[in-house]
Amino acid sequence: MVILKAAIFLALLAGFLSVVLVLVSKKFAVKEDPLVGDVEEALPQYNCGACGFPGCAGFAKYLVESRDPGALCVPGGPDLQKKLAALLGMEVKAATPTVAHVFCKGTNSKAKQDGEYFGIQDCVAADLINAAPKSCPFGCLGLGSCVEACAFDALHVVDGIAEVIEENCVACGACVKACPRDLISMIPQGPRVVVECRSKDKGAGVKRYCEVGCITCQLCVKKCPENAIALTDDIIVIDFEKCTLCGTCIEVCPQNTILPAHFVPEKKEEPKEGTA
């Protein structure tokens, strides 16, 4: 009898608490703006984190609540920005299409090898214990941490160097975060000139371990007619906005470290003898 009364009491208590919970949830329920769902549906659902949020749902909520014109979904591109602007009734900042780029061309055939690496096939691990297979302390380790981080099959390791397959790249930036040597950056899509090295060593030191490493001779800096090249933090950097793709820096670089991408530089005619 006592057990029966206890069971009935517990059943009644559970029913009462259930009703209370339902009433409380209705009273304190936070109604979500239906526009959040529309914005989230418009997003590409990559959940890549390029926007600064862990997923598209969080970014959609932020956009609707803040109407922040500077918040961008870079992988979505200009078309998505226009669609979001229409949904939110606001102007959005135009995003310059970008793509990942690996600033190193020290392939196995160009860079000196210290030996074979048999540890964990991870760039972070190898760099942490200073067990890189190549002599260059600044170059691509070629163990594929960026490849593993990329969800879009936009990176492969070729001849010991990570290379970007630009048509697959959505500019999420996951590879940038994965590289322990800061060799990957997002740069403008399309024709460009790139300094393919981020070594901070000088002349003879670089030549000892790489045939195509930058020796910071600064000939490119001196010869650039647009002042688009500078030595910054011990590495040569090109200002893509100032660069006119004239190709002068490519011609004067003694190491063939500066290369064109997606265009063929025009060859300048040599002055004929006897002419000024």
C-alpha positions as a Markdown table, in Angstrom:
| # | Residue | x | y | z |
|---|---|---|---|---|
| 1 | Met | 0.0 | 0.0 | 0.0 |
| 2 | Val | 2.8 | 2.4 | 1.0 |
| 3 | Ile | 4.6 | 1.6 | -2.3 |
| 4 | Leu | 1.4 | 2.3 | -4.3 |
| 5 | Lys | 0.9 | 5.7 | -2.6 |
| 6 | Ala | 4.5 | 6.6 | -3.3 |
| 7 | Ala | 4.2 | 5.7 | -6.9 |
| 8 | Ile | 1.0 | 7.7 | -7.3 |
| 9 | Phe | 2.6 | 10.7 | -5.6 |
| 10 | Leu | 5.6 | 10.6 | -7.9 |
| 11 | Ala | 3.4 | 10.3 | -11.0 |
| 12 | Leu | 1.4 | 13.3 | -9.9 |
| 13 | Leu | 4.5 | 15.3 | -9.1 |
| 14 | Ala | 6.1 | 14.4 | -12.5 |
| 15 | Gly | 2.9 | 15.5 | -14.3 |
| 16 | Phe | 2.7 | 18.8 | -12.3 |
| 17 | Leu | 6.4 | 19.6 | -13.0 |
| 18 | Ser | 5.9 | 18.8 | -16.7 |
| 19 | Val | 3.0 | 21.3 | -16.9 |
| 20 | Val | 5.2 | 23.9 | -15.0 |
| 21 | Leu | 8.0 | 23.4 | -17.5 |
| 22 | Val | 5.8 | 23.8 | -20.5 |
| 23 | Leu | 4.3 | 27.0 | -19.1 |
| 24 | Val | 7.7 | 28.5 | -18.2 |
| 25 | Ser | 9.1 | 27.6 | -21.6 |
| 26 | Lys | 6.3 | 29.4 | -23.3 |
| 27 | Lys | 6.5 | 32.4 | -21.1 |
| 28 | Phe | 10.2 | 32.9 | -21.4 |
| 29 | Ala | 10.7 | 31.6 | -25.0 |
| 30 | Val | 12.9 | 33.8 | -27.1 |
| 31 | Lys | 11.3 | 34.2 | -30.5 |
| 32 | Glu | 13.9 | 34.0 | -33.3 |
| 33 | Asp | 13.6 | 36.4 | -36.2 |
| 34 | Pro | 12.5 | 34.3 | -39.2 |
| 35 | Leu | 15.0 | 36.3 | -41.2 |
| 36 | Val | 17.8 | 34.4 | -39.5 |
| 37 | Gly | 16.6 | 31.2 | -41.2 |
| 38 | Asp | 16.4 | 32.9 | -44.6 |
| 39 | Val | 20.0 | 34.2 | -44.2 |
| 40 | Glu | 21.3 | 30.9 | -43.0 |
| 41 | Glu | 19.7 | 29.1 | -46.0 |
| 42 | Ala | 21.4 | 31.6 | -48.3 |
| 43 | Leu | 24.8 | 30.9 | -46.9 |
| 44 | Pro | 26.9 | 28.1 | -48.5 |
| 45 | Gln | 26.8 | 25.9 | -45.4 |
| 46 | Tyr | 30.6 | 25.3 | -45.4 |
| 47 | Asn | 30.8 | 26.0 | -41.7 |
| 48 | Cys | 34.5 | 26.8 | -42.4 |
| 49 | Gly | 34.9 | 29.6 | -39.8 |
| 50 | Ala | 36.2 | 32.2 | -42.4 |
| 51 | Cys | 33.7 | 34.7 | -41.1 |
| 52 | Gly | 34.9 | 34.4 | -37.5 |
| 53 | Phe | 32.0 | 32.2 | -36.3 |
| 54 | Pro | 32.1 | 28.4 | -35.8 |
| 55 | Gly | 29.3 | 27.9 | -38.3 |
| 56 | Cys | 26.9 | 29.5 | -40.7 |
| 57 | Ala | 24.0 | 29.5 | -38.2 |
| 58 | Gly | 26.0 | 31.7 | -35.8 |
| 59 | Phe | 27.0 | 34.0 | -38.6 |
| 60 | Ala | 23.4 | 34.3 | -39.9 |
| 61 | Lys | 22.2 | 35.3 | -36.4 |
| 62 | Tyr | 24.9 | 37.9 | -36.1 |
| 63 | Leu | 24.2 | 39.4 | -39.5 |
| 64 | Val | 20.5 | 39.8 | -38.7 |
| 65 | Glu | 21.1 | 41.3 | -35.3 |
| 66 | Ser | 23.9 | 43.6 | -36.2 |
| 67 | Arg | 23.4 | 44.4 | -39.8 |
| 68 | Asp | 27.2 | 44.7 | -39.9 |
| 69 | Pro | 28.3 | 45.8 | -43.4 |
| 70 | Gly | 31.8 | 44.7 | -42.8 |
| 71 | Ala | 30.9 | 41.1 | -42.0 |
| 72 | Leu | 31.8 | 38.9 | -44.9 |
| 73 | Cys | 31.3 | 35.4 | -46.1 |
| 74 | Val | 34.4 | 35.3 | -48.3 |
| 75 | Pro | 33.7 | 31.8 | -49.7 |
| 76 | Gly | 30.3 | 32.9 | -50.9 |
| 77 | Gly | 31.8 | 35.6 | -53.2 |
| 78 | Pro | 30.2 | 38.8 | -54.6 |
| 79 | Asp | 26.9 | 37.1 | -55.6 |
| 80 | Leu | 26.2 | 36.0 | -52.1 |
| 81 | Gln | 27.0 | 39.5 | -50.8 |
| 82 | Lys | 24.4 | 40.9 | -53.1 |
| 83 | Lys | 21.8 | 38.3 | -52.0 |
| 84 | Leu | 22.5 | 39.1 | -48.3 |
| 85 | Ala | 22.2 | 42.8 | -49.0 |
| 86 | Ala | 18.8 | 42.2 | -50.5 |
| 87 | Leu | 17.6 | 40.0 | -47.7 |
| 88 | Leu | 18.8 | 42.4 | -45.0 |
| 89 | Gly | 17.9 | 45.6 | -46.8 |
| 90 | Met | 21.3 | 47.1 | -46.4 |
| 91 | Glu | 24.5 | 47.8 | -48.2 |
| 92 | Val | 27.4 | 45.3 | -47.7 |
| 93 | Lys | 31.1 | 45.8 | -48.3 |
| 94 | Ala | 32.2 | 44.4 | -51.6 |
| 95 | Ala | 34.6 | 41.5 | -51.0 |
| 96 | Thr | 37.7 | 41.2 | -53.2 |
| 97 | Pro | 37.9 | 37.6 | -54.4 |
| 98 | Thr | 40.9 | 36.0 | -52.8 |
| 99 | Val | 42.7 | 32.6 | -53.0 |
| 100 | Ala | 45.2 | 30.8 | -50.8 |
| 101 | His | 48.9 | 30.9 | -51.9 |
| 102 | Val | 51.9 | 29.0 | -50.6 |
| 103 | Phe | 54.9 | 31.3 | -50.5 |
| 104 | Cys | 57.6 | 28.8 | -51.2 |
| 105 | Lys | 59.0 | 27.1 | -54.3 |
| 106 | Gly | 61.8 | 25.1 | -52.5 |
| 107 | Thr | 60.8 | 21.8 | -54.0 |
| 108 | Asn | 62.8 | 18.6 | -53.3 |
| 109 | Ser | 64.8 | 19.3 | -56.5 |
| 110 | Lys | 65.6 | 22.9 | -55.6 |
| 111 | Ala | 66.1 | 22.8 | -51.8 |
| 112 | Lys | 68.8 | 21.0 | -49.9 |
| 113 | Gln | 67.7 | 18.0 | -47.9 |
| 114 | Asp | 69.0 | 17.2 | -44.4 |
| 115 | Gly | 67.7 | 13.7 | -44.6 |
| 116 | Glu | 64.5 | 11.7 | -44.4 |
| 117 | Tyr | 61.8 | 12.4 | -41.8 |
| 118 | Phe | 60.1 | 9.3 | -40.3 |
| 119 | Gly | 58.0 | 11.0 | -37.6 |
| 120 | Ile | 54.4 | 11.9 | -37.5 |
| 121 | Gln | 53.4 | 13.2 | -40.9 |
| 122 | Asp | 52.4 | 16.6 | -39.6 |
| 123 | Cys | 54.1 | 19.9 | -40.2 |
| 124 | Val | 53.4 | 21.2 | -36.7 |
| 125 | Ala | 54.9 | 18.2 | -35.1 |
| 126 | Ala | 58.0 | 18.2 | -37.3 |
| 127 | Asp | 58.5 | 22.0 | -36.8 |
| 128 | Leu | 58.0 | 21.7 | -33.1 |
| 129 | Ile | 61.0 | 19.3 | -32.7 |
| 130 | Asn | 63.0 | 20.9 | -35.4 |
| 131 | Ala | 63.0 | 17.7 | -37.5 |
| 132 | Ala | 62.3 | 19.2 | -40.9 |
| 133 | Pro | 63.6 | 17.1 | -43.9 |
| 134 | Lys | 64.9 | 20.3 | -45.6 |
| 135 | Ser | 67.7 | 22.6 | -44.5 |
| 136 | Cys | 65.7 | 25.8 | -44.9 |
| 137 | Pro | 64.3 | 26.9 | -41.5 |
| 138 | Phe | 61.6 | 29.0 | -43.2 |
| 139 | Gly | 60.4 | 26.8 | -46.1 |
| 140 | Cys | 57.5 | 24.5 | -46.7 |
| 141 | Leu | 57.8 | 21.3 | -44.7 |
| 142 | Gly | 55.8 | 19.4 | -47.2 |
| 143 | Leu | 54.1 | 17.0 | -44.7 |
| 144 | Gly | 50.6 | 18.2 | -45.6 |
| 145 | Ser | 49.0 | 19.7 | -42.5 |
| 146 | Cys | 47.4 | 22.3 | -44.8 |
| 147 | Val | 46.1 | 19.4 | -47.0 |
| 148 | Glu | 44.5 | 17.8 | -44.0 |
| 149 | Ala | 43.0 | 21.1 | -42.9 |
| 150 | Cys | 41.4 | 21.8 | -46.3 |
| 151 | Ala | 37.8 | 20.4 | -46.6 |
| 152 | Phe | 37.7 | 21.3 | -50.3 |
| 153 | Asp | 40.5 | 19.3 | -51.8 |
| 154 | Ala | 42.3 | 22.6 | -52.8 |
| 155 | Leu | 45.8 | 21.6 | -51.7 |
| 156 | His | 48.2 | 18.8 | -52.6 |
| 157 | Val | 51.8 | 18.2 | -51.9 |
| 158 | Val | 53.8 | 18.1 | -55.1 |
| 159 | Asp | 57.6 | 17.4 | -55.0 |
| 160 | Gly | 57.8 | 18.3 | -51.3 |
| 161 | Ile | 55.8 | 21.5 | -51.6 |
| 162 | Ala | 52.2 | 22.3 | -50.9 |
| 163 | Glu | 50.4 | 23.7 | -53.9 |
| 164 | Val | 47.0 | 25.3 | -54.2 |
| 165 | Ile | 44.4 | 24.1 | -56.7 |
| 166 | Glu | 42.9 | 27.6 | -57.1 |
| 167 | Glu | 39.6 | 26.4 | -58.8 |
| 168 | Asn | 38.8 | 24.4 | -55.6 |
| 169 | Cys | 39.8 | 27.1 | -53.1 |
| 170 | Val | 36.9 | 28.9 | -51.4 |
| 171 | Ala | 39.2 | 31.2 | -49.4 |
| 172 | Cys | 38.1 | 29.8 | -46.0 |
| 173 | Gly | 41.6 | 30.3 | -44.5 |
| 174 | Ala | 41.8 | 26.9 | -42.8 |
| 175 | Cys | 45.2 | 26.2 | -44.5 |
| 176 | Val | 46.5 | 29.6 | -43.3 |
| 177 | Lys | 45.9 | 28.6 | -39.7 |
| 178 | Ala | 47.3 | 25.1 | -40.2 |
| 179 | Cys | 50.8 | 26.2 | -41.5 |
| 180 | Pro | 53.3 | 26.5 | -38.6 |
| 181 | Arg | 55.6 | 28.6 | -40.6 |
| 182 | Asp | 53.1 | 31.2 | -41.8 |
| 183 | Leu | 53.8 | 30.4 | -45.5 |
| 184 | Ile | 50.2 | 30.5 | -46.6 |
| 185 | Ser | 48.3 | 33.7 | -47.1 |
| 186 | Met | 45.1 | 34.8 | -48.9 |
| 187 | Ile | 45.9 | 37.0 | -51.9 |
| 188 | Pro | 43.8 | 38.5 | -54.7 |
| 189 | Gln | 42.6 | 36.2 | -57.4 |
| 190 | Gly | 43.7 | 36.7 | -61.0 |
| 191 | Pro | 47.0 | 37.9 | -62.6 |
| 192 | Arg | 49.7 | 38.8 | -60.1 |
| 193 | Val | 53.4 | 38.7 | -59.4 |
| 194 | Val | 54.5 | 36.8 | -56.3 |
| 195 | Val | 57.8 | 36.7 | -54.3 |
| 196 | Glu | 57.9 | 32.9 | -53.7 |
| 197 | Cys | 60.0 | 32.9 | -50.6 |
| 198 | Arg | 59.7 | 34.0 | -47.0 |
| 199 | Ser | 63.2 | 33.2 | -45.8 |
| 200 | Lys | 64.6 | 35.8 | -43.4 |
| 201 | Asp | 68.2 | 34.8 | -44.0 |
| 202 | Lys | 70.6 | 36.8 | -46.2 |
| 203 | Gly | 72.5 | 36.1 | -49.5 |
| 204 | Ala | 75.0 | 33.4 | -49.0 |
| 205 | Gly | 73.0 | 31.7 | -46.2 |
| 206 | Val | 70.0 | 31.3 | -48.4 |
| 207 | Lys | 72.1 | 30.0 | -51.4 |
| 208 | Arg | 73.5 | 27.2 | -49.2 |
| 209 | Tyr | 70.1 | 25.6 | -48.8 |
| 210 | Cys | 67.9 | 26.7 | -51.8 |
| 211 | Glu | 68.4 | 27.5 | -55.4 |
| 212 | Val | 65.4 | 29.7 | -55.7 |
| 213 | Gly | 65.4 | 31.4 | -52.2 |
| 214 | Cys | 65.2 | 35.1 | -51.9 |
| 215 | Ile | 68.6 | 36.6 | -51.0 |
| 216 | Thr | 67.1 | 40.1 | -50.2 |
| 217 | Cys | 69.4 | 41.8 | -52.7 |
| 218 | Gln | 66.6 | 44.3 | -53.1 |
| 219 | Leu | 67.2 | 44.8 | -56.9 |
| 220 | Cys | 63.4 | 44.4 | -57.3 |
| 221 | Val | 62.8 | 47.1 | -54.8 |
| 222 | Lys | 65.2 | 49.5 | -56.5 |
| 223 | Lys | 64.0 | 48.7 | -60.1 |
| 224 | Cys | 60.2 | 48.7 | -59.5 |
| 225 | Pro | 58.8 | 51.7 | -61.4 |
| 226 | Glu | 55.7 | 51.8 | -59.3 |
| 227 | Asn | 57.3 | 51.5 | -55.8 |
| 228 | Ala | 55.2 | 48.4 | -55.3 |
| 229 | Ile | 57.9 | 46.3 | -53.6 |
| 230 | Ala | 59.4 | 46.8 | -50.2 |
| 231 | Leu | 61.6 | 44.9 | -47.6 |
| 232 | Thr | 59.2 | 44.4 | -44.7 |
| 233 | Asp | 60.2 | 42.4 | -41.6 |
| 234 | Asp | 63.2 | 41.0 | -43.5 |
| 235 | Ile | 61.2 | 39.6 | -46.4 |
| 236 | Ile | 60.4 | 41.1 | -49.8 |
| 237 | Val | 56.7 | 42.0 | -50.1 |
| 238 | Ile | 54.7 | 43.1 | -53.2 |
| 239 | Asp | 51.8 | 45.5 | -52.9 |
| 240 | Phe | 49.3 | 43.9 | -55.2 |
| 241 | Glu | 47.3 | 47.1 | -55.4 |
| 242 | Lys | 50.2 | 49.1 | -56.7 |
| 243 | Cys | 51.7 | 46.4 | -59.0 |
| 244 | Thr | 51.0 | 46.9 | -62.7 |
| 245 | Leu | 52.4 | 43.6 | -63.8 |
| 246 | Cys | 55.1 | 45.2 | -65.8 |
| 247 | Gly | 57.5 | 42.3 | -65.1 |
| 248 | Thr | 60.5 | 44.3 | -64.2 |
| 249 | Cys | 61.0 | 42.6 | -60.9 |
| 250 | Ile | 60.8 | 39.2 | -62.6 |
| 251 | Glu | 63.6 | 40.2 | -65.0 |
| 252 | Val | 66.0 | 41.5 | -62.4 |
| 253 | Cys | 65.6 | 38.8 | -59.8 |
| 254 | Pro | 68.9 | 36.8 | -59.8 |
| 255 | Gln | 67.4 | 33.8 | -58.0 |
| 256 | Asn | 64.2 | 33.5 | -60.1 |
| 257 | Thr | 62.3 | 33.9 | -56.9 |
| 258 | Ile | 59.7 | 36.3 | -58.3 |
| 259 | Leu | 57.3 | 34.6 | -60.6 |
| 260 | Pro | 54.2 | 35.6 | -62.6 |
| 261 | Ala | 50.8 | 33.9 | -62.0 |
| 262 | His | 48.0 | 33.6 | -64.5 |
| 263 | Phe | 49.7 | 35.9 | -67.1 |
| 264 | Val | 52.7 | 35.9 | -69.3 |
| 265 | Pro | 55.0 | 39.0 | -68.9 |
| 266 | Glu | 55.7 | 40.9 | -72.0 |
| 267 | Lys | 59.3 | 40.6 | -73.1 |
| 268 | Lys | 61.0 | 44.0 | -73.4 |
| 269 | Glu | 62.9 | 44.6 | -76.6 |
| 270 | Glu | 66.7 | 45.0 | -76.2 |
| 271 | Pro | 67.9 | 48.4 | -77.5 |
| 272 | Lys | 69.7 | 48.0 | -80.8 |
| 273 | Glu | 73.4 | 48.8 | -81.1 |
| 274 | Gly | 74.0 | 52.4 | -81.9 |
| 275 | Thr | 70.7 | 53.6 | -80.5 |
| 276 | Ala | 70.1 | 55.4 | -77.3 |
